[in-house]
């Protein structure tokens, strides 16, 4: 039984699993979306999200920590230069898993894992704008003041006719 066993070993030894996760994470950062199996995508999501969170603070220490996981200079520089500024306002949930169906050869569940803020089709042309705050109804006192302020002021001719009467 596998009670309370959190890590999916993916049928690999620990060194091979670490290398697999580092290579997949580097590919995801460089290409912004990759296609893989569902099990690997779920394992990659829990591997890369803390690294993206660490990249929000651009310091030498955080760069070295991320490099110790990824071991790819290009991926680290891309993460800190391109990805981190775009996800700076997001409190988490940097990746999205989209299911594709089964692979023909062995019927493995396939999916696409991608960085959320880099999919232009899902953003609907907004190109990564932050979500607007929701609108609330103004209090009744402010509504009455605004209505009184928007009424057109009397012209000079109207004030002259009012004073003659």
Order of alpha helices (4+ residues) and beta strands (2+ residues): alpha-beta-alpha-alpha-alpha-beta-beta-alpha-alpha-alpha
